[in-house]
Amino acid sequence: MPFRRIEPERVSSSITRQIENLILRGVLRPGERLPSERDLAAELDVSRPSLREALAELESSGLVETRPGAGAFVADVLGSAFAPPLVRLFSTHREALFDYLAFRRDLEGMAAERAAREASDTDIDVIRAIFAKMEAAHEKRSSKEEAELDVDFHMAIIEASHNVVMVHMLRSMFELLKEGVFYNRQTLFNLRTTRRDLLEQHRAIHDAMVARDPAEARAAVEAHLGFIERAMTDQVRQNQNEEVAKLRFEHEQRRA
């Protein structure tokens, strides 16, 4: 008969599976510190030896790292998504910027369309809460806070799509953006008209998500990223013009 005896699962294996699932689903994020051994064992209602065994297994698989005197952390697995030489190429070749924006427009449009269908009520509440913070930051004219919330807003929509591949792929892309590999988001928010435009574009995305309108959500995301692409094109052109102007000025100085 095609049956096998049911074997009871070890407690450490149950702990490992739960933490793996939280990492996979994007609930536990790279670099996030896990609770202390005592607190985590109490929260999971398991013995500390079982917890240690699970953490050792997670560390051996590269998902968790232990830092002496600091505790256990979710490993920064996103760092390996792009090799350092490739990251350097991204930062020094202009075409990578526009390929990056095109990639985001395609993938985030798809994520927003899916999220408008799949998001739970709690997902929508998270998107609402982040957008409310964006409005408050706009009133305070805090470009740094606006730039940080911009990432949070987009990630909340991607997480609401409930597609783990999209979550990890786009989170790795946002990590590069936060490091300024492609462009400095804060620079965009420092421009008065751009700040207002960006807020209204995020409002359109927010409204489409709240209305659970997949087509409108995708269109709003694509319009927003199209605006960013045009803004960056203008910035590149301005930088080129400034370089030429400096060369002319230096040449005139030598002739004087």
C-alpha positions in Angstrom: 0.0 0.0 0.0 1.3 3.5 -0.8 1.2 4.8 2.8 4.0 5.8 5.1 4.0 6.0 8.9 3.5 9.6 10.1 6.6 10.8 11.9 6.2 13.5 14.6 8.1 16.6 13.5 10.9 17.8 15.7 10.2 21.1 17.5 13.3 22.7 16.0 12.0 21.8 12.5 8.7 23.6 13.2 10.6 26.7 14.4 12.8 26.6 11.3 9.9 26.4 8.9 8.0 29.2 10.6 11.0 31.6 10.5 11.8 30.6 6.9 8.2 31.3 5.9 8.4 34.8 7.6 11.5 35.6 5.6 10.1 34.2 2.4 6.9 36.3 2.8 8.9 39.4 3.5 7.6 39.8 7.0 11.1 39.5 8.5 13.4 41.8 6.5 17.1 41.6 5.7 19.2 42.9 8.6 16.3 42.8 11.1 17.2 41.7 14.6 15.3 38.7 16.0 14.1 38.9 19.6 16.5 37.7 22.3 16.7 33.9 22.7 14.7 34.0 25.9 12.0 36.2 24.5 11.7 34.3 21.2 11.6 31.0 23.0 8.8 32.3 25.2 6.9 33.8 22.2 7.1 30.5 20.3 6.5 28.5 23.6 9.5 26.2 22.9 12.5 25.3 24.9 15.7 27.2 24.4 17.7 24.2 23.2 15.1 23.6 20.5 15.3 27.2 19.5 19.2 27.1 19.4 19.0 24.1 17.2 16.6 25.9 14.7 18.8 29.0 14.7 21.9 26.9 14.0 20.1 25.3 11.1 19.0 28.7 9.7 22.5 30.1 10.1 24.0 27.1 8.2 21.6 27.7 5.4 22.6 31.4 5.2 19.2 32.9 6.3 20.2 34.0 9.8 23.5 35.3 11.1 24.6 35.5 14.7 26.7 38.5 15.8 28.6 38.1 19.1 27.1 40.2 21.8 24.3 41.5 19.5 22.1 38.5 18.9 20.6 36.9 15.8 19.7 38.8 12.6 18.0 38.0 9.3 20.9 37.7 6.9 21.3 40.5 4.3 20.6 38.0 1.5 19.6 40.9 -0.9 23.3 42.0 -1.0 24.0 39.0 -3.3 21.3 39.8 -5.8 23.7 41.9 -7.8 27.5 41.4 -7.7 29.5 44.5 -6.7 31.1 44.9 -10.1 27.7 45.0 -11.7 26.5 47.5 -9.2 29.4 49.7 -10.1 28.5 49.4 -13.8 24.9 50.4 -12.9 26.1 53.6 -11.2 28.5 54.7 -13.9 26.5 54.0 -17.1 23.5 56.2 -17.8 21.6 53.7 -19.9 21.3 51.5 -16.8 19.1 54.2 -15.1 16.5 54.1 -17.9 16.5 50.3 -18.2 16.0 50.3 -14.4 13.0 52.6 -14.7 11.5 50.6 -17.6 11.9 47.4 -15.6 10.2 49.0 -12.6 7.4 50.4 -14.7 6.6 47.0 -16.1 7.0 45.0 -12.9 5.4 47.5 -10.5 2.5 48.0 -12.9 1.9 44.3 -12.8 2.3 44.2 -9.0 -0.2 47.1 -8.5 -2.7 45.5 -10.8 -2.4 42.2 -8.9 -2.5 44.0 -5.5 -5.7 45.8 -6.3 -7.3 42.3 -6.7 -5.5 40.3 -4.0 -4.9 42.8 -1.2 -6.5 42.1 2.1 -8.3 44.9 4.1 -5.2 45.1 6.3 -2.9 45.6 3.2 -5.1 48.5 2.2 -5.0 49.9 5.8 -1.1 49.9 5.6 -1.2 51.7 2.2 -3.6 54.3 3.6 -1.4 54.8 6.7 1.8 55.3 4.7 0.1 57.7 2.3 -1.2 59.8 5.3 2.5 60.0 6.5 3.5 61.1 3.0 1.0 63.9 3.2 2.2 65.0 6.6 5.9 64.9 5.4 4.9 67.0 2.4 3.3 69.7 4.7 6.5 69.7 6.8 8.6 70.0 3.6 10.8 67.1 4.8 12.3 65.9 1.6 14.3 63.2 3.4 11.3 61.8 5.0 9.3 62.0 1.8 12.0 60.0 0.0 12.0 57.3 2.7 8.2 57.1 2.7 8.2 56.8 -1.1 10.1 53.5 -0.8 7.7 52.3 2.0 4.6 53.2 -0.1 5.8 51.3 -3.2 6.9 48.3 -1.1 3.5 48.2 0.7 1.8 47.8 -2.7 4.3 45.2 -3.9 3.8 43.2 -0.6 0.0 43.5 -1.1 0.4 41.6 -4.4 1.2 38.5 -2.3 3.8 37.3 -4.8 7.0 36.4 -3.0 9.1 36.6 -6.1 8.0 40.1 -6.8 8.5 41.1 -3.2 12.2 39.9 -3.1 13.0 41.0 -6.6 11.8 44.6 -6.1 13.1 44.9 -2.6 16.6 44.2 -3.9 16.0 46.9 -6.6 14.9 49.4 -3.9 18.0 48.6 -1.9 20.1 49.8 -4.8 18.0 52.9 -5.1 18.3 53.7 -1.4 22.1 53.6 -1.8 21.9 56.1 -4.6 23.1 53.7 -7.3 20.6 55.0 -9.9 19.7 58.4 -8.7 19.1 60.4 -5.5 15.4 60.4 -4.6 15.8 63.2 -2.2 17.0 65.5 -5.0 13.6 65.0 -6.7 11.7 65.9 -3.5 13.8 69.1 -3.1 12.2 70.5 -6.2 9.0 72.4 -5.3 6.8 71.6 -8.4 8.1 68.0 -8.5 7.3 67.5 -4.8 3.6 68.5 -5.5 3.4 66.3 -8.6 4.9 63.3 -6.8 2.4 63.6 -4.0 -0.6 63.8 -6.4 0.8 60.8 -8.4 1.0 58.8 -5.2 -2.5 59.9 -4.3 -3.8 58.5 -7.6 -2.1 55.2 -6.9 -3.5 55.2 -3.4 -7.0 56.0 -4.6 -6.9 53.2 -7.2 -5.8 50.7 -4.6 -8.5 51.8 -2.1 -11.1 51.5 -4.9 -9.6 48.1 -5.8 -9.4 49.0 -9.5 -6.7 46.9 -11.1 -6.5 48.7 -14.4 -6.4 52.2 -12.8 -3.8 51.0 -10.2 -1.5 49.8 -13.0 -2.1 53.0 -15.1 -1.3 55.2 -12.1 1.9 53.4 -11.3 3.0 53.6 -15.0 2.2 57.3 -15.2 4.2 57.9 -12.0 7.3 56.1 -13.2 6.9 57.7 -16.7 7.1 61.1 -14.9 10.2 60.0 -13.0 11.8 58.9 -16.3 11.1 62.3 -17.9 12.4 64.1 -14.8 15.6 62.1 -14.9 16.0 62.7 -18.7 15.7 66.5 -18.0 18.2 66.2 -15.2 20.7 64.3 -17.4 20.3 67.0 -20.1 20.8 69.8 -17.6 24.0 68.1 -16.3 25.3 67.7 -19.8 24.5 71.4 -20.6 26.3 72.5 -17.4 29.4 70.5 -18.3 29.5 72.1 -21.8 29.0 75.5 -20.2 31.9 74.9 -17.8 34.2 74.0 -20.7 33.2 77.1 -22.6 33.8 79.2 -19.5 37.2 77.7 -18.8 38.2 78.2 -22.4 37.1 81.9 -22.3 39.2 82.3 -19.1 42.3 81.0 -20.8 41.8 83.4 -23.7 41.4 86.4 -21.5 
